[in-house]
Structure formats: C-alpha cells, structure tokens
Amino acid sequence: MDSAIEVERKRQLPDDGRQLALLLGELGWKPTHPLTEVDTYYSRPDIDYMATVECLRVRRRGDFAEITYKPPSTAVTHSANGVISKQETNVHLDSASQAALADQLLEYIGMRPLVRVEKNRTTYHHPTQPGVTVSIDMVAGVGAFVETEVISTDVTLATLKVEQTENQLGITDLPPVDLPYRDLALTRAPA
C-alpha cells in the first residue's frame, strides 16, 4: 500500500480565477486542458460521513472514472491553518460506463447518495516544482476556488511546499476553506 499523503489547502477566490490564471502563466506554471469532473458522494446509513468528514465518491471525467475513499477527519488530518493531509484510496474503473455500475453497487450495499458535485478544473504544474499542483476550480452552484496540493510521504515538508507556493502566488490573504466541495454543495442545495 502506498504511504503517500495528499496535503492540500483550498481557498475561496473572489472572482472566476482569471487573474490567478494569468499570474500562474507569468510565473511559468503550465495549465492542463480544463476538465469537467462530476462526483457522486455517498454515506453509510449507520455513520454520517458529513459528521466524520469521510469521503466516498464515484468520479466521472470524460472517459475516466474512479471510486475514491478518504478516511475520517481528525485533529491530525486538519491543521488550524486549513491544511488538510489525508491518505486517499483510489480504485480506477476500466471505463466511464463502469461508473454507473459502481453507483449501483454502492446503493445495493446500502450506501446513501448525498449529492452530485460538478466542477470545472484547470490544473497547473511548474517545471521546477515537481509534485506540486495548483488547481483552479469552478464548482457549480458553489463558487470559485484555488487548491494547492502536494503528494508526499513527508507531511511537514509537503505543508511547507504548500505554504511556499501560496506565498509565491500571493493568495495567502484569501480565506481558507476547510469543508469539502460535497459539504459546500449540500449547504447551498435547495431544500
């Protein structure tokens, strides 16, 4: 089993991210093609994943699909300054059509669908900063966000890289967002 941890901080953008995208380009960050991801989130009937801040989702992105699980949040996984560090388990599905089967399987074993979240994401990489990604996310019905992420076995070093990258981009004054997109979408969903 891979012991790498996803270390990330998400911040709310005051606009649609265009200004940040321009700055990233000026600083040598290279964008990927924008992608649309549609995530269906689930919870167990006996444990409220909203309360434990666990994540079980089926993600669709073009011809790609996967199931992801992230364990419950604790004081160790969430720092006071909004940095989140969790190990992810991802199961790649052979085709996007298998996502519907994954949804069906999860419901058959009693998982409850919570919400579908659609986001448009552009991810940026810098040639001198391997392992660091900056993503601009437009989440339908929720807003615009920037997420700085490092995958590493050393959480302390990864946290430092997140902070250095945010300082370089001048985004440290933007409010950190501790909640997953799932929770933000649910709080904004019509009753």
N, C-alpha and C positions, 0 to 999 in steps of 0.2 A: 504494500500500500504506500502511495506517495505521501510524504510527510510535509509537502509544501503547503503553506498557508496563504490564503488570499488576504492581503492587507489593503484596505481602501478607505477613502473618505469621500463622501458625496457632499456637494454644496449646491445651494439653490442659486440659479443665475437670475439676474434682474431683467434679462431680455431673452432673445431666442438663441443666444450663443454665437451670433455672427461676429461680434467684436473679439471674443475669445478665439474663435477660429482664425481670424486674421492675425492675431498676436501669435498663435501657435505656428502659423506658416512663416511669419517673420523670424521666429526663433529656431526654425529648422525642423519643426515637427511635421511628419508626413501623415496625411489622412488616408484611411482606408475608404473604400466606397461606402456611402451611407447604407445602413441595413435597417430593415424593419423586423423587430422581434415581437412575437406575440406569446406571452406567458400565461398559462393557466395554473393558478395556485390552488393547493389543496390543504386540508387539515384533517386530523383524525377526529372521530366522533367523541372520543373519551379524553382527548387532550387538545386544548385550544392553542393552535400554532400562533395565533395572534398574541396570546399572553406569553408564550415561551420564546417568541420571535424565532421559531424554526421555519425553515423553508422547504417545501416540497412543490416542485413545479415541473410542468411539461413546457418546453420552449420550442417554438417553431421559428425558423429563419430561412426563407427561401426553400431550398431542397434539404436543409439541415434540420434535425430535431434531436432533442436530448431530454432526459429526466435528470433533475438536479435535486440533491438534498443538502441542506446546511443545518448543522445541529443547533440546539437552543442557545440563546444568548445568555452570557453571564457577565459579571464584572470584569472577568479576564478578557472576554472577547470584545467588549465595548469600552473604550477609554473615555475619560471625561472630556477629551477634546474632539470627540466624534470619529476617531479612527476605529474601524471595525476589522478584526482579524479572526477569520474562521476557516476551517478546512472544509472544502467542498467535495462532495462525491457526485460525479457526473457519469451518466450512462448514455453513450452515444447510440442513437437509433439508426438503423440502416437507411431509412428514408423518411421524408417528411410525412408520408402517408401512415407511417407507424405511430405518429403522434396521436392520431385518433384512437388507435388500439391501446396506447398507453393510457390515455384518458379513460377509456372504457374499463381497462384493467383496474385502475385506481378506484374508480367508482364501484366496481364489482366487489372489491375487497373492503368496501366501507368508507373509503376516503370521501370527504365532502368538498366539492368545489367551492372556493371562496370568491374568486374574482379573476377576470381576464385583464391583463395589462398589455397595452400596445405601446411600443416606444420606437422612435427612430433614433438610431445611434450612429455617430461617426467617431471612430477610434483613431487616435494619433499615436505614432511611435517616433522616437528620436534616435538617430543612428549612434549617438554617444551615450544613450541611456537604455541599454538592453534590459528587458524585464519590466520597464515602467510603461504604463499606458495611461493616456488621458482620453476620456470619452465625453462627448457632448451628447446628452440625451434629451429628446423632446418626448415627454410622456403624455399620451393623450388624456385630456381632462385633468391633468395634474400640474404640468409646468415644465420648465427647462432646468437642467442640472448639469454639473460637471463632476465627473468621478475620476479620481486619481487612484491608480491601483498598481500594486507590486505583488508578484507571486514569489515567495521566498520561504526558506526553512528558518530564516532568522527574522523573527518578528520585529525586534528592536531596529535592526538595520533597515528593514523594509519600511517601518514607520518613519525613520529619518529620511529615506528617499521620497516618501510621500510628501513630507513637510518641505524638503528642499525644492521639489518640483512645484508645489503650490506657491512657495515664495518666489521662484523664478517667474511664474505666471502672474503674480500679483493678485491672487484670488483669496488670500488669507482673510480678508475682511468680509467675504461672502459668508452667510450663515451656514454652518454645517448642518446636515440632515441625517439624523440617526435612524430614522424609520426606513424600512424597505419600500420600494415603489408599490408593492402589494398593499401595505398599510395606508400609504398616502392615497392610493386609488380608492380604497374602501371608505376612507373618511370623506372623500369627495363624491362618492357614488350617491345618486338619488335614492331616497328611501322607498 
